[in-house]
């Protein structure tokens, strides 16, 4: 299985859980190696959030991040490192 295939599910879950403020989601790092347990990987995502008519509040942005992290944690056992 390629790296792209193994990242498809986390990307799908992140997109599905981010809600309507998500405009772009980018996987910018897929790391396996030193300081990462065997059979684990570290994924880093960039999320672009935007409302069409106003600036987002810190609370709104944090809510999206928490929603994404909760979904990844519940469905894949992901943890923030």
N, C-alpha and C positions, 0 to 999 in steps of 0.2 A: 504494500500500500504506500502511495507517495505522500509526501508532506501535505500537499494540497488536499488530498482525500481525507487524511486524518484530521485536518483542521476544519473541514466542512461543517461538522456537527456543532462545534463551539461557535462558529460564525453564525450559523442558522439560529442557535439559541440566543445569542447576543442580540441579533437583529430583531427576533420575535419578542424579546422581553424589553427592549429599549423604548418602545412606544413611538408615538407620532412625531416627537421632537428630533428623532434621529434622521439626519440627512445623508450621512456617509459613515461607513464603518470600514476600517482598514486594519488588517493584520500586518503589523510591521516587524514582528520578530517571532521566530519559532526556534527556541533554543533547547538543546539537550546536551548535557555535558557536566563539567565541573560544578559542584554545589547543587545539582538537580538529581534527586533519587533516580535509580535505575527504573525504567518503564514509566517515567514521568517526563513531562516537558513543560517549558515555560513559554506561554504565549503572551504577546503584548498587542493590545488593540488601541487604535486611535478612533475616537468617536467624535463626529462633528454634529453638534446639536444646534438647532435653530428654530425659532418661532418666526412666522412670516411677518409679524407686525410689531414685535417688541423685543427688548433684551430679556434674556432668561435670568432668573434669580439664582443665587448660589444654591438655594434649597431645591429648586427644580432640577438643576444639573446633578446635585448629589443624589436626588431621588432616582434619576435615570441610572446613574452608576450603581447605586445600591440594588436596583431592580435587576440589572444585568448580572451583577455578582451573585445575587441570591439565586437566580435561575441557573447560572453555571454551576454554582455550588450544589444545588438540589439535584440537578439532572446529571452532572458529571463528576461531582465531588471536587470541583475546582476550589482552590484557596488563593487568597491574595498573598503574595510574598513580598 
